[in-house]
Amino acid sequence: MTLTQLLLALICILTAAKMGGALMQRLGQPAVLGELLGGLIVGASGFGWIDPHAEVVHGLAELGVLVLLFEVGLETKLQELAAAGTQAAMVALIGVLAPIGLGTGLSLAFGLPWLSALLVGAALSATSIGISARILSERGLLATVTGSIILGAAIIDDVVGVSLLGIMKRLAEAGTTDWLTVGRITAMSIGFIVLVMVVGRLFVPVLQRVVAMLRGRGVLLVTFVTFAFLLAYLAERFGSAALIGAFAAGLLLEETEERHQIETQIKPIADLLTPVFFVSVGAAVDLRLLNPFDPSAWPTLMFTVCLVAVAIVGKLLAGFGAWKGDANRLIIGVGMLARGEVGLIFAGVGATAGLLDPGHYAAVIATVGITTLLAPPWLARIAR
């Protein structure tokens, strides 16, 4: 890819992302759906201006995911995770296991191999805490018992989802689902997070002293982003996934007094890089594979309809984890419905690893988009 081609690609990607994001926000929807829509327009389903598989574009998209998960880690408060309570933990547990079981079973019934089916199920387990929090805030539910359970469960879901993501990425690279490999990769991913959270707490004060001693523009940002990239690199070398390392770096730095400065300074980088990933995800989708007027597309379309159904049922079942008090189980289930960013990352991992063919990839993307679109109006209606 020449410099001219890269510049044209970035112009298309960033323009499509920001215009699509602004449109969706005007309609009361998350900006990430607009970035996905922008990708559909400039990619395989639209004008075909963007090749998401181009090496440079793919590299920028991968960096965007690392920055995104670093941000997620910065926003994940471990104190809130510990204080989430047994009901929130049970809601999160059901909200992860039910979609994985239903999604994997459905995918196997439609003839997908075990590893591909497991990835589809894992993609359905995601919950977007940002979308959930925004909806609850708009409806005045944040301070209620129901809102507290949803937020606590969503935080737990976030941590579990990122861990699952790292495990699935490694399994995809290994190309096998034998129990020994699954156990080894799971142990490495969890072990890396535990090791980083223990050893990293000793290293972070050293970083803080380095930042205090150095002078110059951007020292704080560059130091801590380099730290995130270092943990991402070590995670890969350790046998986990770079995503886990970036997320763990965010978790460690969330407890520091520089956290708010890091969050403020990382946002422009995230605003530039993360749209590259989400537009690339949309650009790789071929909506012709879901054309209801084409008989050859009917099996994929049927799979998509069933996948949306089990995605909804799986999260509604999570509401039954709230077994006491005056919590509203239906609101809890609908509040956990939006998949958002993590669901899209699962789909991207599956496509990159060759676990999802174009039809099943389009089905997963459509399911993430539909459930994310469905959650705000549905929650508004039942909350009223």
ABEGO torsion letter per residue (X at the ends): XBAAAAAAAAAAAAAAAAAAAAAAAAAGBBAAAAAAAAAAAABAABAGABBAABAAAAAAAAAAAAAAAAAAAAABBAAAAAAAEAAAAAAAAAAAAAAAAAAAAAAAAAGBBAAAAAAAAAAAABBBAAAAAAAAAAAGAAABAAAAAAAAAAAAAAAAAAAAAAAAAAAAAAGBABAAAAAAAAAAAAAAAAAAAAAAAAAAAAAAAAAAABBEBGAAAAAAAAAAAAAAAAAAAAGBBAAAAAAAAAAAAAABAAAAAAAAAAAAAAAAAAAAAAAAAAAABBAAAABAABAAAAAAAAAAAAAAAAAAAAAAAAAAABABEABBAAAAAAAAABAEAAAAAAAAAAAAAGABBAAAAAAAAAAAAAAAAAAAAAAAAAAX
